[in-house]
């Protein structure tokens, strides 16, 4: 399914911030967003990455598309910062 203003309510979001970021992308950029797995929850981190890339592509007048095909293979994952983990444990 292509995510549009009409279909955005069929997508699961972590919270309202994530939904608003994606709504801004589909409303104000030429990006094409596709979601094929109903088990995917779009997190704020993912939504922010999509938002940044969509606006960057628009500034460069390039095409931007992202497909969320499988919950196990989401293209945006938070990087692990081991130094922060060690500091928290220390």
PyMOL commands that set and color helices and strands:
alter all, ss='L'
color gray80, all
select helices_A, chain A and resi 8-10+16-28+44-59+71-73+82-89
alter helices_A, ss='H'
color red, helices_A
select strands_A, chain A and resi 12-13+32-35+41-42+65-68
alter strands_A, ss='S'
color yellow, strands_A
deselect
rebuild
show_as cartoon
